[in-house]
């Protein structure tokens, strides 16, 4: 009987121990697994914080760079821009000077070509007129010697008129300096009148043998004259 009571007491004590609450601070069953799971859940949060810190560092570096440029490096940047503007302005002036020289050279070339063309035309007309003047002189002599009733007189006059008109269209002019002062640049003295007509001054032209011809300022043939002594 006594032994049976002891056995019952031991069994009750064992159940009491089994139902005893956990000691304060002791981890509950499965607590480690829960903590590990929560730690795994916090890992992404820590990565986000790391990226945020890196972005903040980059922004800070950019701000420092901007402050450096706006501060001590601003003068260097401005000086570089100024040097570049000076170089561009110098290049612009060089191109402008080149364009002006080219334009001036072209204008001089154009004027020279026009002048040479005019001179060539003048030389051609002068040469042609010089070759035609003897024929014109012969026509004048024929008209002077022909009788008024000569049937060929009208034909000779017509030929002379057409030839004179052709020379005039080319710019050739005739001049007869009767009564003018003798000018060796314009006149050729064929003789000297020792007893000129009354009132004729010495050195003046008292007779014209052949009229002179000129083209502009060019004398094709001087007038052949007699000068009072």
Rosetta silent file (secondary structure, phi, psi, omega in degrees, C-alpha in Angstrom):
SEQUENCE: XXXXXXXXXXXXXXXXXXXXXXXXXXXXXXXXXXXXXXXXXXXXXXXXXXXXXXXXXXXXXXXXXXXXXXXXXXXXXXXXXXXXXXXXXXXXXXXXXXXXXXXXXXXXXXXXXXXXXXXXXXXXXXXXXXXXXXXXXXXXXXXXXXXXXXXXXXXXXXXXXXXXXXXXXXXXXXXXXXXXXXXXXXXXXXXXXXXXXXXXXXXXXXXXXXXXXXXXXXXXXXXXXXXXX
SCORE:     score description
SCORE:     0.000 S_00000001
   1 L     0.000  -43.062  178.737    0.000    0.000    0.000 S_00000001
   2 H   -64.026  -42.192 -179.742    2.756    2.411    0.809 S_00000001
   3 H   -64.766  -36.567 -179.840    4.571    1.622   -2.409 S_00000001
   4 H   -67.903  -36.398  178.124    1.480    2.338   -4.439 S_00000001
   5 H   -65.760  -40.248  179.405    1.138    5.798   -2.884 S_00000001
   6 H   -64.615  -39.447 -178.707    4.748    6.653   -3.719 S_00000001
   7 H   -64.935  -40.390  178.792    4.269    5.625   -7.312 S_00000001
   8 H   -64.648  -41.506  179.696    1.203    7.835   -7.655 S_00000001
   9 H   -63.817  -41.494  179.627    3.063   10.842   -6.147 S_00000001
  10 H   -64.022  -37.838 -179.255    5.976   10.402   -8.528 S_00000001
  11 H   -66.885  -41.371  178.579    3.617   10.284  -11.505 S_00000001
  12 H   -64.320  -39.945  179.270    1.884   13.485  -10.410 S_00000001
  13 H   -63.428  -39.047  179.290    5.234   15.192   -9.912 S_00000001
  14 H   -65.036  -41.097  178.242    6.313   14.231  -13.425 S_00000001
  15 H   -66.202  -35.798  178.272    3.167   15.645  -14.966 S_00000001
  16 H   -62.982  -41.063  178.939    3.622   18.812  -12.916 S_00000001
  17 H   -65.528  -38.980 -179.082    7.095   19.229  -14.277 S_00000001
  18 H   -65.368  -33.114 -179.088    5.877   18.635  -17.804 S_00000001
  19 H   -90.677    1.896 -176.454    3.174   21.390  -17.402 S_00000001
  20 L   -65.835  131.031 -179.284    5.527   23.909  -15.726 S_00000001
  21 L   -63.711  155.692 -179.338    5.656   27.187  -17.741 S_00000001
  22 L   -63.996  146.571  179.107    8.870   28.135  -19.477 S_00000001
  23 L   -66.777  148.631  179.125   11.359   30.091  -17.475 S_00000001
  24 L   -57.243  135.183  177.245   11.500   33.793  -18.124 S_00000001
  25 L    87.103  -12.140 -179.718   13.830   34.628  -21.030 S_00000001
  26 L   -77.622  141.162 -178.531   13.908   31.092  -22.341 S_00000001
  27 L   -73.719  136.913  177.924   13.155   30.827  -26.023 S_00000001
  28 L   -74.226  156.515  179.426    9.918   29.232  -26.936 S_00000001
  29 L   -58.722  134.374 -179.965    9.918   26.251  -29.225 S_00000001
  30 L    80.588    0.374 -178.421   10.323   27.348  -32.876 S_00000001
  31 H   -64.201  -36.614 -179.203   11.395   30.826  -31.792 S_00000001
  32 H   -62.350  -39.518  179.433   14.706   30.493  -33.640 S_00000001
  33 H   -66.476  -38.349  179.581   12.984   29.688  -36.898 S_00000001
  34 H   -65.248  -42.293  179.861   10.689   32.694  -36.535 S_00000001
  35 H   -63.053  -41.448  179.271   13.584   35.018  -35.822 S_00000001
  36 H   -61.757  -39.414  179.380   15.455   33.674  -38.858 S_00000001
  37 H   -64.487  -42.759  179.461   12.424   34.282  -41.024 S_00000001
  38 H   -65.346  -35.221  177.373   12.072   37.837  -39.732 S_00000001
  39 H   -63.359  -38.606  177.994   15.801   38.398  -40.366 S_00000001
  40 H   -66.080  -34.903  179.042   15.333   37.244  -43.938 S_00000001
  41 H   -68.593  -29.082 -179.080   12.410   39.631  -44.298 S_00000001
  42 H   -79.341  -16.639 -176.092   14.585   42.558  -43.099 S_00000001
  43 H   -59.395  -46.697  178.176   17.373   41.892  -45.654 S_00000001
  44 H   -61.749  -35.499  178.973   15.652   43.657  -48.583 S_00000001
  45 H   -61.541  -40.316  178.983   14.954   46.646  -46.378 S_00000001
  46 H   -65.744  -36.969  178.283   18.678   46.958  -45.627 S_00000001
  47 H   -65.020  -40.416  177.317   19.515   46.833  -49.397 S_00000001
  48 H   -61.423  -42.041  177.558   17.084   49.681  -50.079 S_00000001
  49 H   -61.839  -38.458 -179.159   18.764   51.729  -47.375 S_00000001
  50 H   -64.874  -42.681  178.725   22.164   51.019  -48.960 S_00000001
  51 H   -65.600  -38.347  177.146   20.993   52.253  -52.384 S_00000001
  52 H   -62.367  -40.483  178.400   19.527   55.354  -50.810 S_00000001
  53 H   -65.400  -39.753  179.423   22.813   56.087  -49.090 S_00000001
  54 H   -64.067  -42.991  178.027   24.730   55.652  -52.391 S_00000001
  55 H   -62.641  -40.069  177.937   22.366   58.053  -54.196 S_00000001
  56 H   -62.965  -37.273  179.293   22.763   60.591  -51.436 S_00000001
  57 H   -66.313  -41.056  178.782   26.540   60.301  -51.765 S_00000001
  58 H   -64.344  -44.837  178.515   26.377   60.907  -55.547 S_00000001
  59 H   -60.722  -39.194  178.504   24.106   63.917  -55.079 S_00000001
  60 H   -64.527  -39.828  178.981   26.486   65.277  -52.490 S_00000001
  61 H   -65.196  -40.237  178.605   29.444   64.859  -54.843 S_00000001
  62 H   -64.496  -41.466  178.594   27.569   66.679  -57.629 S_00000001
  63 H   -62.710  -40.905  178.615   26.681   69.511  -55.288 S_00000001
  64 H   -63.865  -39.405  179.016   30.299   69.789  -54.209 S_00000001
  65 H   -64.845  -44.323  178.763   31.388   69.870  -57.863 S_00000001
  66 H   -62.152  -40.379  178.229   28.824   72.529  -58.715 S_00000001
  67 H   -64.769  -36.914  179.555   29.914   74.555  -55.718 S_00000001
  68 H   -66.528  -41.037  179.420   33.538   74.190  -56.803 S_00000001
  69 H   -66.645  -43.562 -179.757   32.691   75.369  -60.332 S_00000001
  70 H   -71.817  -15.201 -179.821   30.583   78.246  -59.046 S_00000001
  71 L  -100.694 -104.831 -173.535   33.325   79.119  -56.618 S_00000001
  72 L   -68.472  -34.561 -176.294   37.029   78.805  -57.297 S_00000001
  73 L   -83.948   -7.074 -178.302   36.783   77.102  -60.733 S_00000001
  74 H   -61.063  -40.329 -179.328   34.275   79.614  -62.144 S_00000001
  75 H   -64.490  -37.508  178.461   37.034   82.001  -63.168 S_00000001
  76 H   -67.032  -41.128  178.329   38.846   79.225  -65.034 S_00000001
  77 H   -63.717  -44.936  179.059   35.671   78.244  -66.878 S_00000001
  78 H   -64.010  -39.558  179.017   34.950   81.867  -67.778 S_00000001
  79 H   -64.656  -39.636  177.084   38.541   82.388  -68.900 S_00000001
  80 H   -63.266  -43.176  177.785   38.301   79.304  -71.106 S_00000001
  81 H   -63.483  -40.371  179.400   35.066   80.558  -72.652 S_00000001
  82 H   -64.332  -42.811  178.100   36.613   83.984  -73.189 S_00000001
  83 H   -61.736  -39.592  178.911   39.666   82.479  -74.885 S_00000001
  84 H   -65.447  -41.120  177.876   37.399   80.458  -77.148 S_00000001
  85 H   -64.198  -39.757  178.589   35.385   83.556  -78.071 S_00000001
  86 H   -63.169  -42.052  179.168   38.586   85.468  -78.832 S_00000001
  87 H   -64.295  -42.235  179.003   39.776   82.630  -81.076 S_00000001
  88 H   -64.827  -40.709  178.930   36.428   82.507  -82.898 S_00000001
  89 H   -64.575  -39.687  178.743   36.453   86.296  -83.357 S_00000001
  90 H   -64.721  -41.546  177.717   39.997   86.158  -84.746 S_00000001
  91 H   -65.028  -39.379  177.086   38.994   83.428  -87.187 S_00000001
  92 H   -61.610  -44.646  179.307   35.941   85.450  -88.205 S_00000001
  93 H   -62.917  -37.653  178.954   38.099   88.517  -88.857 S_00000001
  94 H   -64.617  -44.509  178.579   40.495   86.401  -90.904 S_00000001
  95 H   -65.109  -39.267  178.997   37.670   85.029  -93.049 S_00000001
  96 H   -64.273  -43.326  178.343   36.188   88.521  -93.442 S_00000001
  97 H   -62.711  -41.339  178.355   39.553   89.931  -94.506 S_00000001
  98 H   -62.894  -42.487  179.175   39.994   87.084  -96.986 S_00000001
  99 H   -64.356  -40.535  179.302   36.525   87.690  -98.423 S_00000001
 100 H   -65.874  -41.788  178.076   37.200   91.426  -98.748 S_00000001
 101 H   -64.351  -40.783  179.032   40.537   90.812 -100.475 S_00000001
 102 H   -63.713  -42.250  178.713   38.915   88.320 -102.823 S_00000001
 103 H   -64.520  -41.796  178.780   36.137   90.780 -103.637 S_00000001
 104 H   -64.856  -41.862  178.337   38.665   93.576 -104.236 S_00000001
 105 H   -62.813  -41.668  179.418   40.782   91.321 -106.463 S_00000001
 106 H   -65.386  -40.252  179.053   37.711   90.305 -108.456 S_00000001
 107 H   -64.658  -42.137  176.945   36.627   93.939 -108.847 S_00000001
 108 H   -63.575  -40.290  178.137   40.113   94.909 -110.037 S_00000001
 109 H   -62.725  -43.522 -179.971   40.098   91.952 -112.426 S_00000001
 110 H   -62.073  -43.790  179.395   36.705   92.973 -113.804 S_00000001
 111 H   -65.654  -39.827 -179.596   37.846   96.556 -114.348 S_00000001
 112 H   -65.403  -41.651  178.783   41.086   95.431 -115.954 S_00000001
 113 H   -63.228  -43.643  179.021   39.268   93.092 -118.338 S_00000001
 114 H   -63.659  -41.596  179.616   36.817   95.843 -119.297 S_00000001
 115 H   -65.535  -42.505  179.864   39.661   98.324 -119.802 S_00000001
 116 H   -66.867  -36.195  177.532   41.676   95.890 -121.888 S_00000001
 117 H   -65.208  -42.191  178.454   38.617   95.052 -123.989 S_00000001
 118 H   -64.889  -40.096  178.997   37.976   98.742 -124.637 S_00000001
 119 H   -65.677  -40.515  178.594   41.623   99.291 -125.516 S_00000001
 120 H   -63.863  -41.314  177.937   41.608   96.321 -127.884 S_00000001
 121 H   -64.172  -41.658  179.739   38.475   97.639 -129.581 S_00000001
 122 H   -64.038  -40.668  178.383   40.000  101.095 -129.862 S_00000001
 123 H   -64.118  -39.901  179.437   43.173   99.694 -131.397 S_00000001
 124 H   -64.640  -44.223  179.784   41.138   97.704 -133.915 S_00000001
 125 H   -66.048  -40.727  179.921   39.031  100.700 -134.928 S_00000001
 126 H   -61.202  -43.662  179.681   42.101  102.934 -135.117 S_00000001
 127 H   -65.009  -44.666 -179.711   43.888  100.500 -137.389 S_00000001
 128 H   -64.188  -43.374  179.918   40.859  100.042 -139.644 S_00000001
 129 H   -64.318  -39.724  178.459   40.202  103.777 -139.862 S_00000001
 130 H   -60.801  -32.438  178.999   43.848  104.451 -140.671 S_00000001
 131 H   -79.105  -24.713 -178.976   43.590  102.056 -143.608 S_00000001
 132 H   -88.170  -22.784 -175.883   40.339  103.612 -144.852 S_00000001
 133 H   -60.786  -39.684  176.696   41.376  107.263 -144.622 S_00000001
 134 H   -58.864  -37.823  177.539   43.499  107.220 -147.814 S_00000001
 135 H   -66.060  -38.386  178.038   40.462  105.966 -149.739 S_00000001
 136 H   -65.870  -38.148  177.645   38.373  108.731 -148.197 S_00000001
 137 H   -64.050  -40.108  179.102   40.998  111.312 -149.194 S_00000001
 138 H   -65.061  -36.661  176.546   40.937  110.055 -152.784 S_00000001
 139 H   -65.010  -39.234  177.713   37.171  110.402 -152.875 S_00000001
 140 H   -63.446  -40.294  179.153   37.515  114.003 -151.674 S_00000001
 141 H   -65.927  -39.885  179.403   40.034  114.709 -154.425 S_00000001
 142 H   -64.345  -40.036  178.312   37.753  113.157 -157.014 S_00000001
 143 H   -66.366  -37.559 -179.464   34.854  115.308 -155.863 S_00000001
 144 H   -69.253  -32.924 -176.754   37.025  118.417 -155.957 S_00000001
 145 H   -90.207  -16.865 -175.196   38.250  117.711 -159.494 S_00000001
 146 L   -76.143  148.881  176.389   34.978  116.482 -160.993 S_00000001
 147 L   -79.409  156.908 -176.572   32.799  118.736 -163.050 S_00000001
 148 L   -65.242  -28.234 -178.311   29.335  119.512 -161.841 S_00000001
 149 L   -94.468   11.379  179.801   27.757  117.766 -164.797 S_00000001
 150 L   -68.980  127.221 -178.455   29.801  114.586 -164.380 S_00000001
 151 L   -67.116  -19.423  179.963   27.388  111.600 -164.287 S_00000001
 152 L   -87.650   -5.588 -173.959   29.597  109.808 -161.751 S_00000001
 153 H   -62.165  -43.321 -179.010   29.546  112.669 -159.297 S_00000001
 154 H   -64.498  -37.599  178.830   26.448  111.506 -157.437 S_00000001
 155 H   -65.569  -40.674  179.315   27.844  107.979 -157.097 S_00000001
 156 H   -66.294  -41.636  177.985   31.142  109.254 -155.660 S_00000001
 157 H   -61.678  -40.651  179.970   29.306  111.464 -153.219 S_00000001
 158 H   -64.466  -43.402  179.388   27.170  108.517 -152.093 S_00000001
 159 H   -62.957  -44.234  179.852   30.217  106.289 -151.531 S_00000001
 160 H   -63.501  -39.371 -179.543   31.983  109.006 -149.569 S_00000001
 161 H   -64.561  -42.501  179.690   28.882  109.630 -147.451 S_00000001
 162 H   -66.030  -39.439 -179.852   28.483  105.927 -146.632 S_00000001
 163 H   -67.611  -41.244  177.974   32.152  105.575 -145.709 S_00000001
 164 H   -64.603  -39.238  179.264   32.059  108.650 -143.471 S_00000001
 165 H   -65.636  -38.522  178.838   28.908  107.368 -141.769 S_00000001
 166 H   -64.333  -41.476  177.845   30.541  103.982 -141.089 S_00000001
 167 H   -65.762  -38.359  179.590   33.552  105.683 -139.483 S_00000001
 168 H   -65.455  -39.431  178.054   31.261  107.896 -137.410 S_00000001
 169 H   -64.079  -28.254  177.632   29.348  104.860 -136.132 S_00000001
 170 L   -82.785   -2.049  178.308   32.680  103.409 -134.998 S_00000001
 171 L    96.618    6.951 -178.956   33.391  106.622 -133.060 S_00000001
 172 E   -85.657  130.185  179.941   35.783  108.214 -135.546 S_00000001
 173 E  -120.031  145.550  173.838   35.479  111.996 -135.833 S_00000001
 174 E  -102.301  151.116  176.826   37.011  114.389 -138.332 S_00000001
 175 E  -143.224  139.092  179.777   38.200  117.877 -137.402 S_00000001
 176 L  -123.074  103.721 -168.824   39.278  120.807 -139.541 S_00000001
 177 L   -88.215   40.831 -179.038   41.154  123.370 -137.410 S_00000001
 178 L   -63.818  129.394  178.848   41.035  126.370 -139.752 S_00000001
 179 L    86.136   -5.455 -179.985   41.750  129.589 -137.816 S_00000001
 180 L   -87.554  165.255  174.874   42.885  127.759 -134.646 S_00000001
 181 E   -71.344  142.148 -179.657   46.279  127.973 -132.972 S_00000001
 182 L   -67.559  131.649  177.915   48.730  125.403 -134.199 S_00000001
 183 L  -128.185  111.971 -176.520   49.047  122.441 -131.799 S_00000001
 184 L   -61.497  -19.792  178.165   51.740  119.907 -132.690 S_00000001
 185 L   -76.533  -20.210 -176.799   49.792  117.202 -130.828 S_00000001
 186 L  -117.031  -21.254 -171.355   46.832  117.682 -133.179 S_00000001
 187 E  -124.930  152.731  174.425   48.214  119.241 -136.314 S_00000001
 188 E  -120.941  116.354 -177.200   50.938  118.543 -138.854 S_00000001
 189 E   -78.735  118.537  179.147   52.424  121.672 -140.480 S_00000001
 190 E   -91.434  -26.861 -179.844   52.888  121.117 -144.193 S_00000001
 191 E  -162.935  169.774  177.897   54.046  124.662 -144.936 S_00000001
 192 E  -120.557  132.145  179.722   54.379  128.170 -143.534 S_00000001
 193 E   -88.887  111.678 -179.399   52.573  131.145 -145.053 S_00000001
 194 L   -73.357  -32.624  178.544   55.028  134.014 -145.265 S_00000001
 195 L  -123.400   77.589 -178.107   52.319  136.434 -146.352 S_00000001
 196 L   -69.053  170.349  179.104   49.138  135.220 -144.675 S_00000001
 197 L   -62.632  154.946 -177.401   45.803  136.804 -145.262 S_00000001
 198 L   -61.567  133.408  179.366   45.183  140.131 -143.625 S_00000001
 199 L    92.256   -8.398  179.844   44.295  139.790 -139.983 S_00000001
 200 L   -77.145  128.710  179.746   45.814  136.301 -139.580 S_00000001
 201 L   -83.674  152.930  178.481   47.925  136.046 -136.449 S_00000001
 202 L   -64.381  135.686  179.158   51.278  134.363 -136.397 S_00000001
 203 L    90.099   -0.102  177.885   51.027  130.706 -135.438 S_00000001
 204 E   -95.782  160.130 -177.833   47.440  130.284 -136.559 S_00000001
 205 E   -87.514  122.998 -177.254   46.274  127.830 -139.194 S_00000001
 206 E  -107.373  -11.750  178.934   45.408  129.572 -142.457 S_00000001
 207 E  -155.645  144.330  179.109   44.784  126.548 -144.669 S_00000001
 208 E  -117.103  115.483  176.224   43.844  122.857 -144.178 S_00000001
 209 E   -74.572  -49.467  179.706   45.218  120.377 -146.690 S_00000001
 210 E  -139.003  135.030  178.018   43.599  117.328 -145.097 S_00000001
 211 L   -67.760  157.383  176.824   41.269  117.145 -142.105 S_00000001
 212 E   -92.599  163.144  179.147   42.362  115.253 -139.051 S_00000001
 213 E  -135.285  142.430  179.462   40.671  112.202 -137.537 S_00000001
 214 E  -144.765  157.078  175.962   40.501  110.991 -133.974 S_00000001
 215 E  -124.377  101.865 -173.953   38.873  108.272 -131.903 S_00000001
 216 L    65.714 -121.167  177.597   38.098  109.625 -128.464 S_00000001
 217 L   -95.051    0.666 -178.261   41.384  111.026 -127.183 S_00000001
 218 E   -93.225  126.414  177.778   43.439  109.046 -129.713 S_00000001
 219 E   -86.258  114.329  177.521   44.602  110.914 -132.802 S_00000001
 220 E   -76.397  -43.601  176.143   44.312  108.609 -135.788 S_00000001
 221 E  -150.808  129.034  178.237   45.765  111.189 -138.125 S_00000001
 222 L   -70.907  154.565  176.842   46.699  114.793 -137.396 S_00000001
 223 E   -72.318  135.622 -179.386   45.249  117.521 -139.564 S_00000001
 224 E   -97.101  118.908 -166.090   47.671  118.626 -142.272 S_00000001
 225 E  -136.629  169.341  171.567   47.749  122.403 -142.324 S_00000001
 226 E  -113.098  132.557 -173.299   49.516  125.613 -143.358 S_00000001
 227 E  -111.620  138.668  177.445   50.538  127.892 -140.506 S_00000001
 228 E   -71.338  136.763 -178.861   50.919  131.694 -140.637 S_00000001
 229 L   -75.804    0.000    0.000   54.466  132.825 -140.016 S_00000001
